[in-house]
Structures are given as structure tokens and as C-alpha cells.
């Protein structure tokens, strides 16, 4: 019996398989297998979930590392890598159908504004840790373009109150909110309770947080089913009162949290730590 060939696989089936491999493989592996696989990557369905790998600027000598280095070598890019143009070109491939977007640290303001216009169907948006803080001022004005948003992850608490106030107004489908490794204070806790009282999934892992602010959130957000405060500083894992207040929460994670009041240098990777896994509809 003759062996079946990959190029003879129904195109819709092939696209359904390839769309699951991620941006890195879609750019650096799949297109080079054969013409059929390359043509499959042209389908917007392959670009609905855009989780950009880590992309850092050069080292000052024109040398790149990691994913950026592989791109430079594979596509023979000369000179400075055009991060803005690259992000925009990937987003364009989705043909305005992207539902999941995790932006890299190198994302520029120009690219962010382009994303706002070209991704009207976003259900999950993750801004990176160490994202340029100057860009946070424009985010409230962009949220009206993402009315389907279900999950929002910020890389910092900067401008959080204004952002959440706008989320409360325009993002009626939001069920999950996270902040990456932030210095969390009373104003932020009050903002979550005021503007996200019905939030179901909340991740504040690796943050600095006072115990009183955690109590405020637990008392104010009664519909939580998932709450992650792992490796937070300022509170302690196994606190009896906290566990009692959180007893109604189906998944409550406090491992590694401690009273030592210093910021943790670690940064969680939200796409793989459980916060988003299985919760964001496609």
C-alpha cells in the first residue's frame, strides 16, 4: 500500500493542525517543509492566536539573541531589526481575526496603535513585563476597540485605576484580570473591587501586596473562582484568616508567598502558568 503524503491532506485539516504550533514555528519551521505547508500558513486561521516569543533589542553591537537572532538569520535581515514593522506584519496575517495577543517587550507605540485597529475580536490581551511605561497612558483610549475582551494582563500597575474604569465601561465580557510582578497598594486593591466586583479569574502573582489589601479584594470580589497570589511579598502562605476568606474560591494559589517586604525579581509566564489555560474561549 502506498504511503499517504502530507501534501495530499485536506487543506482545512492541515490548517487546523498547523494553527496550534505557535508564532515561532509558523515563521521558522512550517513554511520550509514544503509548498503545501507554506500555503497553509497563509490562512488567517493560523494567526488567530498571536503569542509573540520574547524579543529583545540588540546588544548595542548589532547582535541579537534567541528568537530575534533566528529571524535575522532565516530571513537574512540586514542592519537593525524592524520590530514595529515585524509586529504589524504578523498581526496583518490574521486578517482582523486574532482573538489572543501576547505582545513582546519590544512593542512600540506605533505597533500598539496598529494592533488596536487591526484586532477588533481580541478576547485576551497580554502586555509584557517591562513594557514601555509611556504607553500606558494611551491604553484607556484603546479599550473601546476591544469590546470582546475576556482576559486582560497588565505588565505594571501604572494608570491601572483609569484603565479599569474604562474596562468597566466598555469591556462587558471581561472575566479575567492579571498584573505581572507589580507593586500593589491600597488604590489598586480598591480599583479592582470598585471596577471589577464580578471578576472570576484574578492573578496577582509575584507582586508586593499588603495583607490588608488582599483582605479588601477577598471581601469585595465574591465571584472569584480562580485567584493566584503565588510568590507575593507582604503576605504569607497558609494564613488562616486569608484561607477562610478564600474558602469559596475553587482554585486559590498562595504557594511561596511570604511576609518579607521586598520585590521578587522573578516574572511569571502567564500563557503557561495556568491563569489562561482552558479559560479563554476561541
N, C-alpha and C positions, 0 to 999 in steps of 0.2 A: 504494500500500500504506500502510495506517495505521501510524503510528509506535507502537511499544510504549511503555507507560507504566511508570515506576518502581514505582508503587503496585500494578501487576499482577505484579511479580516475586515468585516463590515466597518465602515468608517465611523459610524456612530458608536460602535462598541470600542473601537480603538481610542477615540476621543474621550470616552467615559473612563478609560483606564489611565490615559496619559494625564488627564487633568488633575489627577491625585498626587502627582510626583513632586510638585513644588516648583517655584520660580527658577531655582538654581539648575535643576535637571532639565527643565523646559528650555533653558538657554544654552547649557553647556554639554548636554548629553543627548537628549532625544532627537533633536534636529539632524544630528550627524549619523544616525543609524541607517536611514535610507530615505528615499524621496517620499514614500508614503507616510512615514513618521513625521517628516518635516512638514508636510502638508497638513497633517492632523494638528500640529501645534499652531496653525494659523486660525483655528477655530476660537472664537471668543470664549467658548465654554471652558477652554483650558486656562483662562486668565481671570476667572471669577474670584478665585482665592489668591490674593497677592500678598504673600508674607515675604517681604524682602529680606534676604540674608544680611548679616552685619556688613556694612560698607563704611570704611574709614578713609579720610583724605590721605594723600601720600605723606611720606615721612620727611618731606622738605627737600628731598633729593630726586623727586620724580619716581620713587619706588613705592609700589602698592603691595598689600598683603592680602591673603585669604581670597574671598570671592572676587574682589575687585581685580586682584592680580590675575586670576584665571580668565576674567572677562577681557582684560587688556591683551593677554597672550592669545586667547582663542580668536578674538576679532581684530587683532593687530591694530589696536588703538595707539596712535602716536600722540605724544605730548600729554597735557593734563586731561584726566578722565572727565568727561562731561556729565557729572552726576545729575544735574537738573534735566538735561535732555534725555538721559537714560531713564530716569523715573517716569518722565512724561511718555516716553515711547512704550514702556511696559504697560502703563495704565491705559494707553490708547488701544492696545491689543484687546482689551476686554470689551471694547465697543459699548461702553457705558453700562456694562452688566456686572461689574465687580460687586461682590457682597461682603468680602473680607479684605481688609487692608492693614498691614503692619508696615509702617514706614521706617526707613533706615535713619540713622543719626545724621547722615549727610544730606537729608532732605532740606531743600531751600524754600524760602517763602514763595518764590515763583512756582515751584513744583507743588507746594501745598495748595495754592490758589487754583492751579490747574486741576488737581485732584478733586477739589470741591465741585467744580463744574462737570467733571467727567465721570464722577462716581455717585450718581443720584440714588442708587439702590443699595448703598452700603448698609450692612447690618452690624458690622463690627469694625471699629477703628482703633488702632493701637498706635499712639505716639511714642517714640522711643525715649528711653532713659538718656539724659544729657542732650535732649532735643534743644535747639537754639531757643532760649527763653524769650527772645524778642518776638517770636512768632505766636506766643500765647495770647497776645492782645488781639489778634485777628480771628481767633477760633470762635468766640461767641457769634461773630457776624457770619460765619460759615455754616453754623449748625442748622440753619433753616434750610440748607440744601440737602441735609441728611435726615429727613423726617422718618426714614425707615430704621434708623439706628436702634439696635438692641443692646450692644455692648460698647462701652467707651473706656479706654485705658489712657490715662494721662501719665506723662513722664515726670511731672512735678506738680506741686500744689499751687504754683503761681497762677493768679487770676481764677482760681478754682470756683470761688463764690459766683462770679459773673458767668462763668461757663455753665455751672449747674443751674443757675437761674434761667438761662436760655434753654438748657436741656429740658427743664420742667415745662417750658412753654411750647417748644416745637417738637421734641422727641418723645412722643407719647408711647412708643413701643419699647423704651429702654427698660431692660430688666437687670443689666449687669454693669457695674462701675468698678474701676480699679485705679490705683495710683502706684507708681513704681518707686520704691525706696525714697519716700518723701519725709520732710519734717512736718509732722502733723500737729496742729494746735486746735484750740477751742473753736476758733472761727470756722475751720474746716469741718469739724465734727457737727457744729450747728448747721452748716450749709447742707451736709448730707441729710440730716434729719428734716430740715425745712423743705428742701427741694426734691429729695428722693425718699420720701417716707415709705413708699411701697416697693423699694428696691428688693430684688430677690437674691442677686449674686453680688457679693462685695469682696474685693481683695485689697488689703492694705499691708501686705507682707513687706518685710524689710524696712518698715517706716519707724520713725521715732514718734511715740504716742504716749500721752499721759493716761493713767488708769481712769481718771475722771472723764476724759474724752471718749474712751472706749465704752464706759457705762452709759454715756449720753446716747451713743449710737445704738447700743443694745436695747435701751429703753424706748428709743424713738422709731426704730425700724423693725416693726413687728412681723413683717412678712419675709424676712430673710430665710433662705433655705441653704445658702452656702456663704460662709464667712471665713476668710483667710487672714489671720494675723500672725502667721509664722515668722519667726526671727525678728519680731518687732522689739525695739528698745523702749524702756519706760514702763513696761508691764511684765507680768511673769506668767509663764505657762503653768496651768494647774491651779490657778487662783480659784478658790471655792466659790466666792460670790460671782465672779465672772462666769464660771461654768454653770451656775444656777440660772443666771440671766440668759445664757445662751442655750439652755436645755431644749428649747423648742426648735433650734436650728438643726436641720438634718445633717449638714456637714459643717462642723466647726473645727478649724485648724489653728492651734496655738503652739505647736511644737517649736522649740527653740527660742521663744520669746523670753525676754529677761528684763529685770529691773535696771540693769546697768544703763545709764543715760548717756550713751554715745551712739553715733550713727554707724550703721553697718556699711561696710564697703561693698558688700555683695549686691548683685542685682539679679532678680529672678527673671526667667524667660517665660513670659505669660502664655505663649502659644502651647507650651508643653508642660506647664505645672498644674494643670487640672482646672484652672479657672474657666477657660473657654472650651475645654474638651467636651464635646457632646451637647453643649448648651445652646450654641448659636445655630439657628435654622439656616438651611442652604436655599 
